[in-house]
Amino acid sequence: MTLASPKGTPAMAAAFPRSLSSMAVSMGGLALLLVLASLFLVSYPIGSTVHEYFYGIDRSNVGNQSIVDSSVGVVNKDSTSGSDLEVRPFGPDGVKNNSVNFMNNNALASGDAENNVVSDNAEKKEMEKVNVVANDGKKEEGGGVKVFSNDVKKEKGEEVHVVSDNSGNVEKGLGENGQDDSSSESGSEVNMDVSAVSNNSGAFGSKDSECDLFHGSWFYDSLGPVYTNNSCPVITQMQNCQGNGRPDKEYENWRWKPSQCELPRFDGKKFLELMRGKTLAFVGDSVARNQMESMLCLLWQASYKLSPRMPWSTCIWFFILLYGLLAFKCVYNVNSIEKKLFLHQQNFFFQVEAPKNRGNKRMQRYYFRSTSTMIVRIWSSWLVHRTSEAIDFAPQGIDKLHLDLPDETFMEYIPSFDVVVLSSGHWFAKQSVYVLNNEIVGGQLWWPDKSQPMKVNNVEAFGISVETILTSMVTHPNYTGLTILRSYSPDHYEGGAWNTGGSCTGKVKPLEPGKLVENGFTDIMHKKQVTGFDNAIKKATNKSKLRLMDITESFGYRHDGHPGPYRSPDPNKITQRGPDGRPPPQDCLHWCMPGPVDTWNELVLEIIRREFEGKRNSS
């Protein structure tokens, strides 16, 4: 008996196994595609079209272009969604016609200790002699987009509204883990995207630019951050605000705009090229860790991406390749092809270089092999020598700070560093004993003899420590790098200190111009730091360079950028005030990631660019 073939199917085809039929179809399709490929090869050589798109387009460059072109303008943001974005047109000379008011933000650094210090054998680069500049900026030739900073202009009925919020005085206090209590509610509804701010930074000088990077405003950028909390694997959980359930996201979109020039979005590819064969070290407290993780997240996105204007011929080549690989898998049943194909597809669109973690117990080190660039972080709470041994009437166990000696845990490495970013200040609120010339001169939260006045309090001790460490850097015989002192990062504990009910809960937008409440502790700490910086410059003897990245005032306006009560993914965490009005435990010191802290690294990149490109031009 003969079985009938299925309706509509020839009997001969049924005689062959199903796998052979699939093979025949696949091979026939592949042959057809190869013929088409040969035709395209004649007219559109793949080498000339694909190479640029695989290796020449940087994702961050695409972002930068968008900023300069059209997407970032002054926004009429009456709604919290930021959907009413209005972009101001460009003038005939390509310069933005919009005005931007500026605002400041305050970031804080917590003191949770982390002894991940990195031992890096990074290659030492000899620097050419550069004058140390303290308080003057120089003009950058051909520099950036000119923006009128302090006017608010109307165009076609658009109106720039100013953002507002209130920040109270902060009594400085900080736990070892940088935990903060606060839950203040956001002040008034904010109608604007830009806030104006005055600038008292005067310590950055550049060979090629007059632009003051630290006097400007915050504006709403619809493009959003370069990375997300899900795309970066190195974010400390306490700073993963979105992952911890924070309901709002607008704090991620506010970017800093200097009043006289453009601060580009972070360009990871450019950074890695400028730092080719070099090492950048973040040294200091947990806020240094916060900034280092931000830098890694930004660099993790330093990917090569297909151009949005890719020729249609290149797209056809890509799909020919895809089909060929699928046919190959079908014929040879190679299980790994699917995985490889998926990875190739990902790499085709986003070729991200993940740095190699080469850290050890002494330091964290991340190595980018493509440019031999090393990112290092070394823990140093006070940046000066610390010991716990008994000294005179100070018992063993209490930290003794030798204010006139640098911290040797990182000073031994500085000859191999090309750029060093320093962060300190908040640990001077912790219990410690101050020692000068082996004599006890004061203490914080410790002074047994109340009848005898202290010679040095914690604020004065901070100023001395800054001068000590910077002097050690600019007089070190084997250090020729660039030292960037990031100025004191203020916290936003309103209504109290970190341990007395201070809060930043409910802050969702930057403060308006004129709404910044002066914080006496922050102001005096910043003043002492700048004084120490100025004194160190006068003592410089080596070829290294010293720059002050003065973010203190500008970040005073960013009370919206902290984790607040969203410090952990615990679904049962308390995020609102209790019946007695007390706020939940919170962190108003560190910064959410992504968030305002990313601006610090945009500034670091610009400072590095000015120094390194200026050096190349002069040579």
Secondary structure as UniProt FT lines:
FT   TURN            7..8
FT   HELIX           11..15
FT   HELIX           18..43
FT   HELIX           46..55
FT   HELIX           59..66
FT   HELIX           67..71
FT   TURN            80..81
FT   TURN            92..93
FT   TURN            141..142
FT   TURN            156..157
FT   TURN            176..177
FT   STRAND          180..181
FT   STRAND          194..196
FT   TURN            213..214
FT   STRAND          216..220
FT   TURN            222..223
FT   TURN            229..231
FT   TURN            233..234
FT   HELIX           237..239
FT   TURN            241..245
FT   HELIX           250..252
FT   STRAND          254..258
FT   HELIX           268..274
FT   TURN            275..277
FT   STRAND          279..284
FT   HELIX           286..300
FT   TURN            308..309
FT   HELIX           312..332
FT   HELIX           335..349
FT   STRAND          356..357
FT   STRAND          362..368
FT   TURN            369..372
FT   STRAND          373..379
FT   STRAND          384..387
FT   TURN            392..393
FT   TURN            396..397
FT   STRAND          400..406
FT   HELIX           408..411
FT   TURN            412..413
FT   HELIX           414..416
FT   STRAND          419..423
FT   HELIX           426..429
FT   STRAND          432..436
FT   TURN            437..438
FT   STRAND          439..444
FT   TURN            450..451
FT   HELIX           458..475
FT   TURN            477..478
FT   STRAND          482..486
FT   TURN            498..501
FT   TURN            505..506
FT   TURN            513..514
FT   HELIX           520..538
FT   STRAND          545..549
FT   TURN            552..554
FT   TURN            556..557
FT   HELIX           559..561
FT   TURN            571..572
FT   TURN            579..580
FT   STRAND          585..587
FT   HELIX           597..618
//
